[in-house]
Amino acid sequence: MMRTMWPGMAVLALAVIACGEEWPARHVSPSPVSAAGNLYFLDDDGQTTVIRTGPTFEVVARNALGEQCRASPAISRGRIFVRAVGNLYCIGAAKN
């Protein structure tokens, strides 16, 4: 079950997913984004949790930037752009 509360800053509370997997509630200002069969949840502390879409719950990755984030990630040409409080990150494979 996923709940978001509006207006103002959203609180994403994933308490229990259909399979029974528990995921602690984290304060989330950025909106989740979807690309390549995954959902990307970036929380205010700069941690991204990547969940594969599909009938079973699967956490693909968890990555921390180490600084606060308030903006939603943007995805373009296989890269994720994240604006944190002090930096702009481009995450993806280098193209020659």
PyMOL commands that set and color helices and strands:
alter all, ss='L'
color gray80, all
select strands_A, chain A and resi 2-3+11-14+26-27+33-35+38-42+47-52+59-64+74-76+79-83+88-91
alter strands_A, ss='S'
color yellow, strands_A
deselect
rebuild
show_as cartoon
